[in-house]
């Protein structure tokens, strides 16, 4: 009889990968502070400096060589087969998180073959619908393996409940959510809005079933000592109010143009005391946007930092900016919670949240807040930041017509560059048999 081990964490991406979702899984491991085994892919193309520290909590690593690293059915299918072949222990518990949803497919397969195991599944974001609340419909995501679908339906038919079977050629996004809802023993959502949207919009009524076994858990915040492990070489001038935005990709649904508008339209004798530092991948695009502004000298665009250096850098700034995804007109409520907030909360800096009304971010306990749809509230936040730092101008004002004059030109520039980036990404995704960096 095999010995039963405690827990296996299934995470396609995991340090040394510097992918945000993989780092979040690593933070969950650190938060739980228990020894685990981890299954992940062999990713030597990038490195996270969190790697050495999380590995103190790992017993065994199960490393899978994969010819691709995207959530296409072809890759998911290979991940399931390779993962099941590589796992040679019986575990009491397994954990999986999407993104990538490959993790849920492998976890469900292990669950089917090891029924006593307790499966905890976490969602980072809604799977079926995109940021505009449109159903994702990519031909690469169609599960065209009839034998696999039939095997899943046999498992569904054995449940206590009248749950619809999965149709052949269904979307992998739908199947991933459905498998979690039906077979996971515990389902984690990062915020209440996310749970509400995902369950209300799911095409099968699983509300009562999932509510009974679900839990709301925001992204974990690491202990204080993680913010001092890797000292940042960043040098800041303390004569200024240093405000930082740390981001990944810059795109139409999550942008900070309102912040630029607010800064440039501010008529304040201490405006030049503000320095805005933007850490982002799309530096060329942001530099082009900034180059058209009168306050371009107040804005510094820099490359992203490795994770532990980023944590330390957050402690050097006066204010950290985090912003919502723009969902107004698409979702009834905003289902997204920026993972960056959890990292900011462990810093000593003040936090400025640019958020949608009713979002999870809007309910967070931070010092400054403004409305993503009303740039004048960002103007108010800037004045408050100046006042709190002793720079008061009772005669300050804002150019009320500035926003409309700038909006069209900046949006046209952004959309042009965005389309170029999307075209490039599409070309890369049409080569599924080659390893390439995830965007």
Phi and psi in degrees as a GROMACS rama.xvg file:
@    title "Ramachandran Plot"
@    xaxis  label "Phi"
@    yaxis  label "Psi"
@TYPE xy
-69.8019  147.016  UNK-2
-74.2244  139.821  UNK-3
-92.3305  128.339  UNK-4
-99.9934  165.614  UNK-5
-74.3226  -64.6861  UNK-6
-144.906  141.941  UNK-7
-115.296  126.912  UNK-8
-99.1231  121.401  UNK-9
-102.607  112.698  UNK-10
-145.548  95.963  UNK-11
-42.3195  -47.7452  UNK-12
-106.959  130.403  UNK-13
-159.595  147.682  UNK-14
-48.0529  131.561  UNK-15
-81.4726  -1.41638  UNK-16
-60.3566  140.734  UNK-17
-99.0001  17.8156  UNK-18
-64.3928  140.672  UNK-19
-58.8768  -43.6277  UNK-20
-66.011  -40.039  UNK-21
-63.8281  -38.4807  UNK-22
-65.8449  -38.0053  UNK-23
-61.9664  -41.1778  UNK-24
-62.4035  -43.2224  UNK-25
-60.2105  -38.8731  UNK-26
-66.0108  -34.941  UNK-27
-62.5207  -42.4063  UNK-28
-61.1777  -45.5169  UNK-29
-64.2588  -41.3398  UNK-30
-60.9234  -42.1461  UNK-31
-74.2157  -25.8274  UNK-32
55.3553  42.6912  UNK-33
-130.796  146.487  UNK-34
-67.8221  135.351  UNK-35
-139.364  164.618  UNK-36
-97.0241  149.402  UNK-37
-130.046  131.572  UNK-38
-106.853  125.28  UNK-39
-151.741  171.089  UNK-40
-84.9298  160.06  UNK-41
-79.6084  106.87  UNK-42
-126.136  96.429  UNK-43
-104.228  13.5625  UNK-44
-86.8941  -12.6028  UNK-45
-151.395  162.98  UNK-46
-138.42  135.753  UNK-47
-107.123  134.399  UNK-48
-77.0374  0.978832  UNK-49
-80.2343  -12.516  UNK-50
-53.027  -53.9108  UNK-51
-63.6671  -30.9045  UNK-52
-81.5021  -37.7017  UNK-53
-73.9556  -26.1933  UNK-54
-70.6519  -11.3416  UNK-55
-66.7088  -17.5474  UNK-56
-105.815  11.9711  UNK-57
-111.068  124.876  UNK-58
-73.9144  -65.3428  UNK-59
-127.719  141.465  UNK-60
-104.668  130.264  UNK-61
-106.232  108.797  UNK-62
-107.129  125.876  UNK-63
-107.288  130.943  UNK-64
-86.8438  122.604  UNK-65
-122.222  139.291  UNK-66
-78.6384  -6.91953  UNK-67
-149.899  163.273  UNK-68
-140.146  46.4079  UNK-69
-130.329  160.65  UNK-70
-83.324  56.5557  UNK-71
-98.1444  154.164  UNK-72
-59.3955  -38.3853  UNK-73
-55.5247  -43.3705  UNK-74
-75.1789  -38.9539  UNK-75
-58.9658  -45.7692  UNK-76
-59.81  -43.1078  UNK-77
-66.4924  -38.0556  UNK-78
-63.9804  -40.8454  UNK-79
-59.5827  -51.1463  UNK-80
-64.8468  -47.0675  UNK-81
-67.1098  -38.3995  UNK-82
-65.39  -46.0636  UNK-83
-63.5317  -36.1855  UNK-84
-68.6965  -33.1545  UNK-85
-82.2449  -25.513  UNK-86
-78.7171  118.741  UNK-87
-124.543  21.8929  UNK-88
-123.574  157.876  UNK-89
-99.1585  121.3  UNK-90
-106.429  150.823  UNK-91
-80.652  -30.2819  UNK-92
-140.759  147.066  UNK-93
-132.582  152.498  UNK-94
-133.859  136.811  UNK-95
-139.314  152.861  UNK-96
-141.114  137.188  UNK-97
-105.681  134.254  UNK-98
-94.9404  142.09  UNK-99
-87.7631  150.167  UNK-100
-74.4193  -10.8012  UNK-101
-51.4024  -34.6772  UNK-102
-59.6456  -42.0063  UNK-103
-68.559  -36.3445  UNK-104
-64.0383  -44.9692  UNK-105
-67.3151  -41.3719  UNK-106
-61.9116  -41.6594  UNK-107
-65.2146  -38.286  UNK-108
-62.6762  -42.1245  UNK-109
-64.9135  -39.3436  UNK-110
-61.2034  -43.4578  UNK-111
-60.5029  -35.2205  UNK-112
-93.1162  -7.37711  UNK-113
-140.546  69.8221  UNK-114
-54.48  -34.6276  UNK-115
-68.3922  -16.0747  UNK-116
-63.97  142.29  UNK-117
-94.1059  116.228  UNK-118
-103.16  118.989  UNK-119
-103.602  123.47  UNK-120
-121.307  133.707  UNK-121
-119.431  141.296  UNK-122
-106.098  131.467  UNK-123
-80.6282  -42.0938  UNK-124
-151.299  167.91  UNK-125
-56.2653  140.504  UNK-126
-93.8178  -44.0288  UNK-127
-70.9694  -34.4461  UNK-128
-111.447  144.743  UNK-129
-84.9116  -172.789  UNK-130
-65.1723  -19.3475  UNK-131
-96.2802  8.63703  UNK-132
65.4956  28.7064  UNK-133
-97.8436  141.241  UNK-134
-65.4747  129.672  UNK-135
-68.843  133.135  UNK-136
-140.587  78.4967  UNK-137
-107.903  132.164  UNK-138
-62.4928  -27.4677  UNK-139
-69.1181  -14.0769  UNK-140
-97.3732  2.43473  UNK-141
-77.034  126.366  UNK-142
-85.4614  100.19  UNK-143
-99.0149  16.5696  UNK-144
-94.2328  94.7465  UNK-145
-61.861  -36.7552  UNK-146
-64.7633  -38.6539  UNK-147
-65.748  -45.0315  UNK-148
-60.6884  -42.7407  UNK-149
-61.7957  -37.6671  UNK-150
-68.1272  -39.4949  UNK-151
-63.0107  -42.1145  UNK-152
-64.7569  -30.942  UNK-153
-64.8004  -39.3224  UNK-154
-66.9  -41.4273  UNK-155
-65.0033  -40.7494  UNK-156
-64.2116  -23.8684  UNK-157
-84.7149  -1.97937  UNK-158
-79.7247  157.395  UNK-159
-85.0018  89.6933  UNK-160
160.263  151.649  UNK-161
-92.7303  72.6511  UNK-162
-96.7268  134.344  UNK-163
-60.0822  147.164  UNK-164
-79.2899  161.465  UNK-165
-84.7182  130.911  UNK-166
-76.0319  149.865  UNK-167
-61.1948  148.324  UNK-168
61.6678  34.2985  UNK-169
-80.5495  163.621  UNK-170
-75.8262  140.52  UNK-171
-63.7456  -29.0775  UNK-172
-61.966  -46.9809  UNK-173
-62.9212  -46.2569  UNK-174
-62.8356  -41.6999  UNK-175
-59.4837  -47.2116  UNK-176
-64.1012  -42.9597  UNK-177
-62.4232  -43.9  UNK-178
-61.6516  -42.153  UNK-179
-63.131  -48.6572  UNK-180
-60.6586  -38.6631  UNK-181
-83.431  -38.3089  UNK-182
-114.802  -18.9591  UNK-183
-69.0304  145.535  UNK-184
-85.8613  -23.5093  UNK-185
-144.781  134.175  UNK-186
-119.997  127.092  UNK-187
-108.247  129.467  UNK-188
-114.866  149.447  UNK-189
-80.5522  -18.7283  UNK-190
-158.726  161.579  UNK-191
-64.587  -38.6055  UNK-192
-59.9446  -41.1108  UNK-193
-60.602  -47.2678  UNK-194
-60.4411  -45.083  UNK-195
-61.4065  -48.1664  UNK-196
-64.7202  -47.5841  UNK-197
-63.2485  -39.5288  UNK-198
-79.2842  -38.5226  UNK-199
-68.318  -34.3646  UNK-200
-91.5648  -6.60713  UNK-201
-68.2027  136.051  UNK-202
-69.1479  -10.2003  UNK-203
-115.62  139.453  UNK-204
-76.1695  100.882  UNK-205
-123.481  14.0935  UNK-206
-53.7559  -54.962  UNK-207
-64.6641  -42.1392  UNK-208
-58.9156  -48.3218  UNK-209
-77.0677  -38.3517  UNK-210
-56.4002  -39.1093  UNK-211
-67.2302  -23.5423  UNK-212
-121.674  17.4126  UNK-213
-106.957  162.528  UNK-214
-145.656  144.757  UNK-215
-94.6775  119.724  UNK-216
-137.778  109.495  UNK-217
-64.9392  164.43  UNK-218
-56.8667  140.726  UNK-219
-70.7985  148.825  UNK-220
-107.459  129.306  UNK-221
-74.6281  155.469  UNK-222
-61.2637  161.566  UNK-223
-54.5176  -38.4189  UNK-224
-65.3926  -21.9685  UNK-225
-68.5126  -21.0575  UNK-226
-81.3907  -3.33681  UNK-227
-120.626  3.8447  UNK-228
-68.127  -48.6593  UNK-229
-119.025  105.795  UNK-230
-69.6781  129.584  UNK-231
-76.6309  141.42  UNK-232
-84.6545  4.0069  UNK-233
-62.3604  130.553  UNK-234
-111.461  125.335  UNK-235
-119.488  146.984  UNK-236
-90.2787  113.402  UNK-237
-70.5976  -5.17973  UNK-238
-73.7081  -11.7571  UNK-239
-114.74  162.016  UNK-240
-87.4465  111.097  UNK-241
-95.9554  115.298  UNK-242
-112.566  133.402  UNK-243
-123.211  142.337  UNK-244
-122.177  119.425  UNK-245
-106.991  116.945  UNK-246
-135.036  177.879  UNK-247
-107.461  -102.897  UNK-248
-86.3469  149.507  UNK-249
-106.508  121.631  UNK-250
-145.528  170.595  UNK-251
-58.7963  -31.516  UNK-252
-87.2047  -14.293  UNK-253
-137.078  100.671  UNK-254
-141.559  171.489  UNK-255
-130.786  34.0694  UNK-256
-61.6995  -34.3579  UNK-257
-58.5734  -31.6452  UNK-258
-67.2349  -41.9765  UNK-259
-62.3864  -45.5  UNK-260
-58.5377  -44.9909  UNK-261
-62.3558  -43.9454  UNK-262
-65.6873  -43.2753  UNK-263
-73.6023  -32.4175  UNK-264
-84.5578  -3.46193  UNK-265
-74.8443  119.533  UNK-266
-99.4864  95.0164  UNK-267
-147.652  133.604  UNK-268
-67.9714  -13.119  UNK-269
-111.041  18.6562  UNK-270
-57.0531  -37.6837  UNK-271
-71.7131  -2.74881  UNK-272
-76.3569  -11.9894  UNK-273
-92.3914  131.366  UNK-274
-123.627  121.37  UNK-275
-104.5  119.706  UNK-276
-107.909  119.572  UNK-277
-109.535  115.422  UNK-278
-104.068  112.217  UNK-279
-157.528  154.2  UNK-280
-69.6915  -44.242  UNK-281
-81.3304  61.0058  UNK-282
-65.5106  -39.11  UNK-283
-61.9619  -43.413  UNK-284
-63.1112  -47.7798  UNK-285
-65.9129  -37.5798  UNK-286
-63.8845  -35.616  UNK-287
-66.1415  -42.1609  UNK-288
-61.3511  -46.8361  UNK-289
-66.5487  -33.489  UNK-290
-62.0059  -18.4993  UNK-291
-89.5516  -2.54766  UNK-292
-96.4307  148.937  UNK-293
-69.1745  -25.3626  UNK-294
-97.694  25.5241  UNK-295
-58.6457  -29.2393  UNK-296
-74.1603  -15.753  UNK-297
-85.8232  -7.80627  UNK-298
-117.815  124.693  UNK-299
-113.88  123.048  UNK-300
-104.595  125.815  UNK-301
-134.99  161.148  UNK-302
-76.47  153.704  UNK-303
-62.1782  155.816  UNK-304
-102.713  155.425  UNK-305
-62.1522  156.917  UNK-306
-57.7825  -52.2259  UNK-307
-68.1459  -34.0311  UNK-308
-66.7253  -38.3092  UNK-309
-58.6912  -45.0152  UNK-310
-58.3219  -44.8563  UNK-311
-66.4651  -38.2959  UNK-312
-62.3766  -33.1985  UNK-313
-61.2979  -26.0387  UNK-314
-77.9704  -9.73041  UNK-315
-92.3154  -14.0653  UNK-316
-94.5466  158.488  UNK-317
-78.8358  -40.4092  UNK-318
-139.94  139.406  UNK-319
-114.212  132.288  UNK-320
-102.724  132.47  UNK-321
-131.834  141.937  UNK-322
-132.799  151.788  UNK-323
-75.7924  160.082  UNK-324
-74.5507  138.557  UNK-325
-80.7935  114.524  UNK-326
-122.577  -1.16569  UNK-327
-58.4019  130.111  UNK-328
90.6363  -9.25938  UNK-329
-113.049  -52.7434  UNK-330
-108.675  147.647  UNK-331
-64.6073  -33.3461  UNK-332
-140.243  155.632  UNK-333
-76.762  117.281  UNK-334
-89.6807  1.82716  UNK-335
-102.807  145.768  UNK-336
-130.132  117.641  UNK-337
-61.6486  126.801  UNK-338
-66.1172  -23.5629  UNK-339
-60.0715  -28.8979  UNK-340
-57.3307  -41.0752  UNK-341
-62.1743  -35.8273  UNK-342
-72.3102  -39.1983  UNK-343
-63.2281  -36.9655  UNK-344
-63.4104  -22.4334  UNK-345
-87.3376  -3.94769  UNK-346
-89.9145  163.37  UNK-347
-86.1622  -7.14889  UNK-348
-76.9717  156.958  UNK-349
-72.7613  156.857  UNK-350
-120.356  136.563  UNK-351
-115.751  115.402  UNK-352
-102.286  121.341  UNK-353
-100.054  105.793  UNK-354
-134.013  163.313  UNK-355
-86.2381  148.462  UNK-356
-61.3379  128.26  UNK-357
85.1094  -1.31768  UNK-358
-74.9911  165.507  UNK-359
-61.7776  -37.7862  UNK-360
-63.7918  -37.2425  UNK-361
-65.5117  -20.3389  UNK-362
-95.957  2.15734  UNK-363
-76.668  155.536  UNK-364
-91.809  83.9282  UNK-365
-126.705  164.221  UNK-366
-74.8555  -40.3882  UNK-367
-121.604  140.989  UNK-368
-140.246  146.203  UNK-369
-145.58  163.336  UNK-370
-91.3424  127.296  UNK-371
-63.7842  -23.3608  UNK-372
-96.2446  -1.53334  UNK-373
-135.176  94.6693  UNK-374
-65.5179  -19.276  UNK-375
-64.3383  -27.9908  UNK-376
-71.1258  -27.6175  UNK-377
-70.9828  -33.3292  UNK-378
-59.5428  -46.1655  UNK-379
-61.7733  -39.7385  UNK-380
-64.1547  -40.4901  UNK-381
-61.8089  -43.3605  UNK-382
-62.2489  -40.6311  UNK-383
-64.741  -39.8618  UNK-384
-63.5555  -43.6454  UNK-385
-61.6328  -44.8809  UNK-386
-60.9775  -43.6645  UNK-387
-65.7878  -20.2113  UNK-388
-102.364  15.842  UNK-389
83.2037  14.329  UNK-390
-110.727  86.4241  UNK-391
-104.483  131.829  UNK-392
-133.658  100.58  UNK-393
-68.2237  -14.0902  UNK-394
-101.143  13.2334  UNK-395
-66.5901  154.612  UNK-396
-154.863  176.023  UNK-397
-130.601  146.504  UNK-398
-78.9556  105.141  UNK-399
-68.0347  -25.6959  UNK-400
-91.8813  2.20724  UNK-401
-64.329  -44.2119  UNK-402
-54.4244  -49.8827  UNK-403
-67.0484  -34.5088  UNK-404
-68.1613  -34.7078  UNK-405
-86.9598  -27.2693  UNK-406
-57.639  -50.333  UNK-407
-63.1125  -47.8839  UNK-408
-65.5898  -41.8634  UNK-409
-69.4997  -40.1942  UNK-410
-64.7078  -40.5311  UNK-411
-63.2263  -41.2343  UNK-412
-63.857  -46.1991  UNK-413
-62.8865  -46.7109  UNK-414
-61.8457  -37.0532  UNK-415
-62.2204  -47.4281  UNK-416
-69.5671  -36.8971  UNK-417
-62.3449  -42.858  UNK-418
-63.168  -37.28  UNK-419
-62.9883  -43.7184  UNK-420
-64.3586  -41.6137  UNK-421
-65.4115  -37.832  UNK-422
-62.7957  -42.3401  UNK-423
-64.2982  -44.1649  UNK-424
-63.4481  -38.2634  UNK-425
-63.4306  -39.9562  UNK-426
-64.0867  -38.6239  UNK-427
-68.1751  -39.1605  UNK-428
-70.1154  -16.3183  UNK-429
-81.5575  6.74057  UNK-430
-121.063  68.867  UNK-431
-68.4337  -15.778  UNK-432
-91.6109  2.16526  UNK-433
-111.625  143.459  UNK-434
-79.5161  129.215  UNK-435
-147.6  162.276  UNK-436
-70.3428  135.848  UNK-437
-70.8283  146.54  UNK-438
